[in-house]
Amino acid sequence: MDKIIILDFGSQYTQLIARRVRECGVYSEILPFNVDLDNIRRAHPKGIILSGGPASVLERGAPICNIGIFSLNIPILGICYGLQLIAFLLGGKVETGASQEYGSTILRVIKKFPIFDGIKGETRVWMSHGDRLIMPPPGFDILAKSPSSPIAAIGNKKKNIYGLQFHPEVVHTEGGKNIIKNFLKICNCKFDWSMGSFIEWILPKLQREIRGQKVICALSGGVDSAVTAMLLHRAIGNRLYTIFIDNGLLRAGEPEAVIDLFKRKFQFNFHHIDASRIFLSRLTGIVDPEEKRKIIGNLFIEILEKEAKKIGDIKFLAQGTLYPDVIESVSFKGPSATIKSHHNVGGLPEQLPFKLIEPLRELFKDEVRKLAKELGLPESIVKRQPFPGPGLAIRIIGEVTEERLRVLRKAERIVTEEIERVGLLDKVWQAFPVLIPIKTVGIMGDRRTYEHVIALRVVESVDGMTADFSRLPYKVLAAISNRITGEIRGINRVVYDITSKPPGTIEWE
């Protein structure tokens, strides 16, 4: 399987580069900018892409990759900071620009190289930089310019090294995906990456990693853990033990759906544990969202460990961790900021009694859905909306109680029914209510009320890394509001969250 390595210098768009390469049919993997050169050699990449980043190559302590990558005799593409780094390391000249260039601008291609095959002479691109290149390294041609960048693209056809000041990975750049595909052609890549090829690649990898041992897989009811279980079952058969812990924080009807699918339909080694009372007890009085996550994660492992001892000799724990979970939890790839911990990542205790198996760790959500179809999972699982590991605990702002869970489940059912009624449920990424423990004055039946608020969050996204609020029809919003305030005691106001991601996150906590 051909592979492209992306070295991450902290760009908010690094994950988009990986997505675009995969969309072209080539596997991509993100590594930290300072990865050891031997690790890159062992990966046998067909090419390397240097991401953008917030730093300046002129700053002391700026992130610098191993200059040995230029001696590997494979094509290299630098994007934004990556372009400037190529120039800085190979003898070009970079300076702080007199004017910064952010947003959409016109790129003028002045020399046709393979990287610009099929690209118009003048095209709109997306810029985001302060420094600029004023002299290319020896042996490089200037390929394009923009109003604020006299050198907006460079290339060395003999060494197959290219640099772009703009971001071809974002949708705002016209023909950006074609530019990336041109680079992949320069790398002589085979365009055969798919979820089918991923299955062929991951199954023997799992078998080598597990080496005939037993594995427990924690099921949540979502597509991620379901796909993880299906992959492992194909890889190791009945040495997989699926465990469903009902933490009492799931949506209405989910426990029954999980039991029906994995115990009755697929007939896996299935263990069901109703731990709702103990989870609720541990969460009593807890209001801080990170503390909620840690409590849920620790208790989750505590229960799993007890169950594993009953099964006997369990070495591995499998989880459905996805790439966006990892990126938002810990900066394990490059100099990116931690946003919040996730149940599948930061919510777990530091010392685990198991070795983690995370076969989906490098995949995006839409790729996992394609994988679910490939594995034959039912549509009810394939299309299930993302649901956080800590469940409804982080959609209740403040303390989690049985009464608040009751209210939120009723509101969630109403939201789902009304959006599904108009055929929009499959069109949105997530749709859910958040219970806010703030009381507001209202009027019901000619009487003054002083009750809580429900915030409605409906977003559209491709992979969860960025999102925008959904422009639901007013009649749908009105129906949801009328039903929630009319059918749920204790709620007298519904508000609609119109924050995009960034600056907000999809979940409130």
C-alpha positions as CSV (number, residue, x, y, z in Angstrom):
1,M,0.0,0.0,0.0
2,D,1.5,3.3,-1.1
3,K,1.8,5.9,1.7
4,I,2.3,9.7,2.0
5,I,3.9,11.0,5.2
6,I,2.7,14.4,6.4
7,L,4.9,16.2,8.9
8,D,2.8,18.3,11.2
9,F,4.1,21.8,12.1
10,G,0.9,22.7,13.9
11,S,-1.3,23.9,11.1
12,Q,-5.1,23.9,11.8
13,Y,-5.3,22.4,8.3
14,T,-2.9,19.4,8.7
15,Q,-5.8,17.0,9.1
16,L,-7.4,18.4,5.9
17,I,-4.2,17.5,4.0
18,A,-4.5,13.9,5.2
19,R,-8.1,13.9,4.1
20,R,-7.5,15.2,0.7
21,V,-4.7,12.7,0.0
22,R,-7.0,9.9,1.1
23,E,-9.8,11.2,-1.0
24,C,-7.5,10.9,-4.0
25,G,-7.1,7.2,-3.2
26,V,-3.7,7.2,-1.4
27,Y,-3.1,6.4,2.2
28,S,-1.7,9.2,4.3
29,E,-0.2,9.3,7.8
30,I,0.5,12.3,10.0
31,L,3.7,12.3,12.0
32,P,5.3,15.0,14.3
33,F,7.6,17.4,12.5
34,N,10.6,16.2,14.6
35,V,10.1,12.4,13.9
36,D,13.3,10.4,13.7
37,L,14.6,10.0,10.1
38,D,14.8,6.3,10.6
39,N,11.1,6.1,11.4
40,I,10.4,7.8,8.1
41,R,12.7,5.4,6.2
42,R,11.0,2.4,7.8
43,A,7.6,3.7,6.7
44,H,8.8,3.6,3.0
45,P,6.7,6.7,2.0
46,K,6.3,7.5,-1.7
47,G,6.4,11.2,-0.7
48,I,6.5,13.7,2.1
49,I,4.3,16.8,2.7
50,L,5.3,19.5,5.1
51,S,2.3,21.2,6.7
52,G,1.7,24.8,7.5
53,G,2.1,26.1,11.0
54,P,1.7,29.2,13.2
55,A,5.5,29.7,13.7
56,S,8.0,31.7,11.7
57,V,11.2,30.1,10.4
58,L,12.9,33.3,11.5
59,E,12.0,32.8,15.1
60,R,14.4,31.2,17.6
61,G,13.2,27.7,18.4
62,A,11.0,27.4,15.3
63,P,10.0,23.8,14.6
64,I,12.5,22.3,12.2
65,C,12.4,18.8,10.6
66,N,15.4,16.7,10.0
67,I,17.2,18.1,6.9
68,G,18.0,14.5,6.0
69,I,14.5,14.2,4.4
70,F,15.9,15.9,1.4
71,S,18.4,13.1,0.9
72,L,15.7,10.4,0.8
73,N,15.3,10.9,-3.0
74,I,11.5,11.0,-2.7
75,P,9.2,13.9,-3.7
76,I,8.6,16.6,-1.1
77,L,5.8,19.2,-1.0
78,G,5.9,22.2,1.4
79,I,2.7,24.1,2.2
80,C,2.8,27.6,3.6
81,Y,5.3,27.2,6.6
82,G,6.5,24.1,4.8
83,L,7.4,26.2,1.7
84,Q,9.3,28.7,3.9
85,L,11.1,25.9,5.7
86,I,12.2,24.3,2.5
87,A,13.7,27.7,1.4
88,F,15.2,28.3,4.8
89,L,17.0,24.9,4.9
90,L,18.1,24.8,1.3
91,G,19.5,28.3,0.9
92,G,16.6,30.5,0.0
93,K,15.7,33.8,1.7
94,V,12.6,34.4,3.9
95,E,11.6,37.7,5.4
96,T,8.7,39.1,7.5
97,G,6.2,40.4,5.0
98,A,5.4,44.1,4.8
99,S,1.8,43.1,4.7
100,Q,0.2,39.8,5.9
101,E,-1.9,37.8,3.5
102,Y,-4.9,36.1,4.9
103,G,-8.0,34.8,3.1
104,S,-8.8,34.6,-0.6
105,T,-6.5,36.0,-3.2
106,I,-5.6,35.5,-6.9
107,L,-2.7,33.2,-7.8
108,R,-1.0,33.8,-11.1
109,V,0.9,30.8,-12.5
110,I,3.9,32.0,-14.4
111,K,5.7,28.7,-15.2
112,K,4.0,25.4,-15.9
113,F,5.4,22.5,-13.9
114,P,3.7,19.1,-13.3
115,I,2.4,20.4,-9.9
116,F,0.1,22.8,-11.8
117,D,-1.1,20.5,-14.6
118,G,-4.7,21.3,-15.4
119,I,-4.7,24.5,-13.2
120,K,-5.8,27.8,-14.8
121,G,-3.3,30.6,-15.3
122,E,-5.1,32.7,-12.8
123,T,-6.9,31.0,-10.0
124,R,-8.3,31.8,-6.6
125,V,-6.4,30.4,-3.6
126,W,-6.5,30.6,0.2
127,M,-3.6,32.3,1.9
128,S,-2.7,32.5,5.6
129,H,0.8,33.8,6.3
130,G,2.9,36.7,7.6
131,D,6.4,35.8,6.4
132,R,7.1,35.5,2.7
133,L,9.8,34.0,0.4
134,I,11.9,36.6,-1.4
135,M,14.6,34.4,-2.9
136,P,14.2,30.7,-3.9
137,P,16.9,28.2,-3.0
138,P,19.5,27.4,-5.7
139,G,18.0,25.1,-8.4
140,F,14.4,26.2,-7.8
141,D,12.2,27.9,-10.3
142,I,9.5,30.5,-9.3
143,L,6.2,29.0,-10.5
144,A,3.6,31.5,-9.3
145,K,3.0,34.8,-7.5
146,S,0.2,36.6,-5.8
147,P,-0.5,40.3,-5.0
148,S,1.4,40.1,-1.7
149,S,3.8,37.2,-2.5
150,P,6.2,37.7,-5.3
151,I,7.1,34.0,-4.9
152,A,3.9,32.0,-4.2
153,A,5.1,28.7,-5.5
154,I,8.5,27.1,-6.3
155,G,9.7,23.9,-7.8
156,N,12.8,21.9,-8.5
157,K,11.8,19.4,-11.2
158,K,15.1,17.5,-11.0
159,K,14.7,16.7,-7.3
160,N,10.9,16.7,-7.3
161,I,10.7,19.3,-4.5
162,Y,7.8,21.8,-4.5
163,G,6.6,24.6,-2.3
164,L,3.3,26.4,-2.1
165,Q,2.6,29.6,-0.1
166,F,-1.1,28.9,-0.3
167,H,-3.2,26.1,1.1
168,P,-4.4,23.6,-1.6
169,E,-6.1,21.4,1.0
170,V,-8.9,23.9,1.8
171,V,-12.1,24.1,-0.2
172,H,-11.5,27.8,-0.8
173,T,-8.6,27.1,-3.2
174,E,-9.9,26.4,-6.7
175,G,-8.5,23.2,-8.0
176,G,-6.7,22.6,-4.8
177,K,-7.4,18.9,-4.7
178,N,-6.1,18.6,-8.3
179,I,-2.8,20.2,-7.2
180,I,-2.5,17.6,-4.4
181,K,-3.4,14.8,-6.9
182,N,-0.6,16.2,-9.2
183,F,1.9,15.8,-6.4
184,L,0.7,12.2,-5.8
185,K,1.3,11.5,-9.5
186,I,4.8,13.0,-9.2
187,C,5.3,10.5,-6.3
188,N,4.2,7.7,-8.7
189,C,1.5,6.6,-6.2
190,K,-1.1,4.0,-7.0
191,F,-4.6,5.4,-6.3
192,D,-6.0,2.3,-4.7
193,W,-6.6,3.3,-1.1
194,S,-10.2,2.5,0.0
195,M,-12.0,1.0,3.0
196,G,-11.7,-2.4,1.3
197,S,-7.9,-2.0,1.1
198,F,-7.9,-0.8,4.7
199,I,-9.6,-4.0,5.8
200,E,-7.0,-6.0,3.9
201,W,-4.2,-4.0,5.6
202,I,-5.6,-3.8,9.2
203,L,-6.6,-7.4,9.7
204,P,-3.1,-9.0,9.5
205,K,-1.8,-6.0,11.4
206,L,-4.2,-6.7,14.3
207,Q,-3.3,-10.4,14.2
208,R,0.4,-9.6,14.5
209,E,-0.2,-7.2,17.3
210,I,-2.5,-9.5,19.3
211,R,-0.5,-12.7,18.8
212,G,-3.2,-15.2,19.7
213,Q,-4.3,-13.4,22.9
214,K,-7.8,-12.5,24.1
215,V,-9.2,-9.0,23.6
216,I,-12.1,-7.2,25.3
217,C,-13.9,-4.5,23.3
218,A,-16.1,-2.0,25.0
219,L,-19.3,-1.4,23.0
220,S,-21.1,1.9,23.3
221,G,-23.9,1.6,20.7
222,G,-22.2,3.9,18.2
223,V,-20.6,3.2,14.9
224,D,-17.0,3.5,16.1
225,S,-17.1,0.7,18.7
226,A,-19.3,-1.4,16.4
227,V,-16.8,-1.2,13.6
228,T,-13.9,-1.9,16.0
229,A,-15.7,-5.0,17.2
230,M,-16.4,-6.3,13.7
231,L,-12.8,-5.8,12.6
232,L,-11.5,-7.6,15.6
233,H,-14.0,-10.4,15.2
234,R,-12.8,-10.9,11.6
235,A,-9.2,-10.8,12.8
236,I,-9.3,-13.1,15.9
237,G,-12.8,-14.7,16.0
238,N,-14.1,-15.9,19.4
239,R,-11.0,-14.6,21.2
240,L,-12.9,-11.3,21.1
241,Y,-15.1,-10.6,24.1
242,T,-17.5,-7.6,23.7
243,I,-18.6,-5.8,26.8
244,F,-21.4,-3.4,27.0
245,I,-21.5,-1.3,30.1
246,D,-24.8,0.6,30.5
247,N,-23.6,3.6,32.4
248,G,-27.1,5.1,32.6
249,L,-26.0,8.1,30.5
250,L,-27.2,6.8,27.1
251,R,-30.1,8.0,25.0
252,A,-33.5,6.4,25.3
253,G,-33.6,2.9,23.7
254,E,-29.9,2.6,23.1
255,P,-29.1,-0.2,25.6
256,E,-31.8,-2.4,24.1
257,A,-30.5,-1.7,20.5
258,V,-26.9,-2.7,21.4
259,I,-28.1,-6.0,23.1
260,D,-30.3,-6.9,20.2
261,L,-27.5,-6.3,17.6
262,F,-24.5,-8.0,19.2
263,K,-26.1,-10.7,21.3
264,R,-29.0,-11.8,19.2
265,K,-28.0,-10.9,15.6
266,F,-24.2,-11.2,15.5
267,Q,-24.0,-13.6,18.4
268,F,-20.6,-12.4,19.6
269,N,-19.1,-13.3,23.0
270,F,-21.3,-10.6,24.6
271,H,-21.3,-9.4,28.2
272,H,-23.9,-6.8,29.4
273,I,-23.3,-4.9,32.7
274,D,-25.9,-2.5,34.1
275,A,-23.8,-0.1,36.0
276,S,-26.1,2.9,35.8
277,R,-26.6,3.3,39.6
278,I,-22.9,3.3,40.4
279,F,-22.1,5.8,37.6
280,L,-24.8,8.2,38.8
281,S,-23.6,7.8,42.4
282,R,-20.0,8.7,41.5
283,L,-21.2,11.8,39.6
284,T,-23.3,13.2,42.5
285,G,-22.2,16.7,43.2
286,I,-19.8,16.9,40.3
287,V,-20.1,19.9,38.0
288,D,-16.8,20.3,36.3
289,P,-16.9,18.7,32.8
290,E,-13.3,17.5,32.9
291,E,-13.9,15.9,36.3
292,K,-17.0,14.2,34.9
293,R,-14.9,12.8,32.1
294,K,-12.2,11.5,34.5
295,I,-14.7,9.9,36.8
296,I,-16.5,8.2,34.0
297,G,-13.3,7.0,32.4
298,N,-11.8,5.6,35.6
299,L,-15.0,3.9,36.6
300,F,-15.3,2.5,33.1
301,I,-11.9,0.9,33.4
302,E,-12.6,-0.3,36.9
303,I,-15.7,-2.2,35.8
304,L,-13.9,-3.5,32.6
305,E,-11.0,-4.8,34.8
306,K,-13.4,-6.7,37.0
307,E,-15.2,-8.3,34.0
308,A,-11.9,-9.1,32.4
309,K,-10.8,-11.0,35.5
310,K,-13.9,-13.1,35.2
311,I,-13.1,-14.0,31.6
312,G,-9.4,-14.6,32.5
313,D,-6.0,-13.7,31.0
314,I,-7.0,-10.5,29.1
315,K,-4.1,-8.5,27.8
316,F,-5.8,-6.1,25.4
317,L,-8.6,-3.5,25.4
318,A,-10.0,-2.4,22.1
319,Q,-11.5,1.0,21.6
320,G,-13.2,2.9,18.8
321,T,-10.9,6.0,19.1
322,L,-10.9,8.2,16.0
323,Y,-8.4,10.7,14.7
324,P,-10.4,13.8,15.7
325,D,-10.7,12.4,19.3
326,V,-6.9,12.2,19.4
327,I,-6.3,15.6,17.9
328,E,-8.6,17.4,20.4
329,S,-7.3,15.5,23.4
330,V,-3.5,15.5,23.1
331,S,-1.0,17.0,20.8
332,F,0.6,13.7,19.9
333,K,1.4,14.5,16.3
334,G,2.7,18.0,16.3
335,P,2.7,21.4,18.1
336,S,-1.1,21.8,18.3
337,A,-3.1,22.9,21.3
338,T,-5.1,20.5,23.5
339,I,-8.8,21.4,23.5
340,K,-10.4,18.9,25.7
341,S,-10.0,15.3,26.8
342,H,-12.2,12.6,25.3
343,H,-13.5,9.5,27.0
344,N,-11.6,7.3,24.5
345,V,-8.4,9.2,25.0
346,G,-7.9,11.7,27.8
347,G,-10.7,10.3,30.0
348,L,-8.8,7.1,30.8
349,P,-6.5,6.7,33.8
350,E,-2.8,7.0,33.1
351,Q,-2.0,3.5,34.3
352,L,-4.1,0.9,32.4
353,P,-4.2,-2.8,33.2
354,F,-4.5,-3.5,29.4
355,K,-2.7,-2.6,26.3
356,L,-4.9,-0.5,24.0
357,I,-5.9,-1.7,20.6
358,E,-7.3,1.2,18.5
359,P,-7.7,0.1,14.8
360,L,-9.6,3.3,13.8
361,R,-7.2,5.7,15.4
362,E,-6.1,7.2,12.1
363,L,-9.5,7.4,10.5
364,F,-12.1,10.2,10.1
365,K,-15.8,9.6,10.9
366,D,-16.9,9.5,7.3
367,E,-14.3,6.9,6.6
368,V,-15.6,4.8,9.5
369,R,-19.1,5.0,8.1
370,K,-17.9,3.7,4.7
371,L,-16.0,1.0,6.6
372,A,-19.2,0.0,8.5
373,K,-21.0,-0.5,5.2
374,E,-18.1,-2.5,3.9
375,L,-18.3,-4.8,7.0
376,G,-22.1,-5.3,6.5
377,L,-23.3,-3.3,9.6
378,P,-27.0,-2.3,9.4
379,E,-28.0,1.3,8.4
380,S,-29.2,2.0,12.0
381,I,-25.5,1.8,13.0
382,V,-23.9,3.2,9.9
383,K,-26.0,6.4,10.1
384,R,-26.0,6.8,13.9
385,Q,-25.0,10.3,14.9
386,P,-21.8,10.8,16.9
387,F,-22.4,10.4,20.6
388,P,-19.8,11.4,23.2
389,G,-18.2,8.7,25.4
390,P,-19.3,10.4,28.6
391,G,-22.8,10.4,27.1
392,L,-25.5,12.7,28.5
393,A,-23.3,13.7,31.4
394,I,-21.6,16.4,29.3
395,R,-24.9,17.5,27.8
396,I,-26.1,18.4,31.3
397,I,-24.4,21.5,32.4
398,G,-23.7,21.1,36.1
399,E,-24.6,18.1,38.3
400,V,-26.0,14.9,36.7
401,T,-29.2,13.7,38.4
402,E,-31.9,11.1,37.5
403,E,-34.4,13.9,37.0
404,R,-32.1,15.9,34.6
405,L,-31.4,12.7,32.6
406,R,-35.1,12.1,32.3
407,V,-35.7,15.7,31.0
408,L,-32.8,15.5,28.6
409,R,-33.9,12.1,27.2
410,K,-37.4,13.4,26.5
411,A,-36.0,16.5,24.8
412,E,-33.6,14.4,22.7
413,R,-36.5,12.2,21.5
414,I,-38.5,15.3,20.5
415,V,-35.5,16.8,18.6
416,T,-34.9,13.5,16.7
417,E,-38.6,13.0,15.9
418,E,-39.1,16.5,14.5
419,I,-35.9,16.6,12.4
420,E,-36.6,13.1,11.1
421,R,-40.2,14.1,10.3
422,V,-39.0,16.6,7.7
423,G,-36.3,14.2,6.3
424,L,-33.3,16.2,7.6
425,L,-31.9,13.8,10.2
426,D,-29.5,12.2,7.7
427,K,-28.5,15.6,6.4
428,V,-27.0,16.9,9.6
429,W,-23.9,15.8,11.5
430,Q,-25.4,16.0,15.0
431,A,-28.7,17.2,16.5
432,F,-29.1,17.2,20.3
433,P,-30.4,19.2,23.2
434,V,-28.3,20.6,26.1
435,L,-29.8,21.1,29.6
436,I,-28.7,24.4,31.1
437,P,-29.3,24.8,34.8
438,I,-30.3,28.4,34.6
439,K,-33.8,29.4,35.3
440,T,-35.7,32.1,33.3
441,V,-39.1,33.6,33.8
442,G,-41.9,32.4,31.5
443,I,-45.7,32.3,31.3
444,M,-47.7,29.1,31.1
445,G,-51.5,29.0,31.5
446,D,-51.6,32.6,32.6
447,R,-49.2,31.8,35.4
448,R,-45.7,32.9,36.0
449,T,-43.1,30.2,35.7
450,Y,-39.4,30.1,36.6
451,E,-37.9,27.0,34.9
452,H,-34.8,25.7,33.1
453,V,-33.5,26.3,29.6
454,I,-32.8,23.8,26.8
455,A,-30.2,24.8,24.2
456,L,-30.7,23.1,20.8
457,R,-27.5,22.2,18.9
458,V,-27.7,21.1,15.3
459,V,-24.5,21.2,13.2
460,E,-23.4,20.2,9.7
461,S,-19.9,18.8,9.2
462,V,-17.9,16.3,7.1
463,D,-15.5,14.9,9.8
464,G,-16.2,16.8,13.0
465,M,-13.0,18.7,12.9
466,T,-14.9,21.8,11.7
467,A,-18.6,22.4,11.8
468,D,-21.3,25.0,11.1
469,F,-24.7,25.4,12.6
470,S,-27.5,24.0,10.5
471,R,-30.0,26.4,9.0
472,L,-33.1,24.5,10.0
473,P,-36.4,25.8,8.7
474,Y,-38.1,28.0,11.2
475,K,-41.1,25.8,11.2
476,V,-38.9,22.9,12.5
477,L,-37.4,25.0,15.2
478,A,-40.8,26.2,16.2
479,A,-42.2,22.6,16.4
480,I,-39.2,21.5,18.5
481,S,-39.6,24.5,20.9
482,N,-43.4,24.1,21.2
483,R,-43.1,20.4,22.0
484,I,-40.3,20.7,24.5
485,T,-41.9,23.5,26.5
486,G,-45.3,21.9,26.2
487,E,-44.4,18.3,26.9
488,I,-41.5,18.5,29.4
489,R,-42.2,19.7,32.9
490,G,-39.5,22.1,34.1
491,I,-38.5,23.7,30.8
492,N,-40.0,27.0,29.7
493,R,-37.5,28.2,27.2
494,V,-35.6,26.8,24.1
495,V,-32.6,28.6,22.5
496,Y,-30.7,27.7,19.3
497,D,-26.9,27.6,19.3
498,I,-25.6,29.3,16.1
499,T,-21.9,29.0,17.0
500,S,-19.6,27.4,14.4
501,K,-16.5,25.2,15.2
502,P,-14.2,27.0,15.6
503,P,-14.5,29.1,17.7
504,G,-16.9,26.8,19.6
505,T,-16.8,23.0,19.9
506,I,-19.7,20.8,18.8
507,E,-20.4,19.6,22.4
508,W,-20.9,22.2,25.1
509,E,-18.6,20.4,27.6
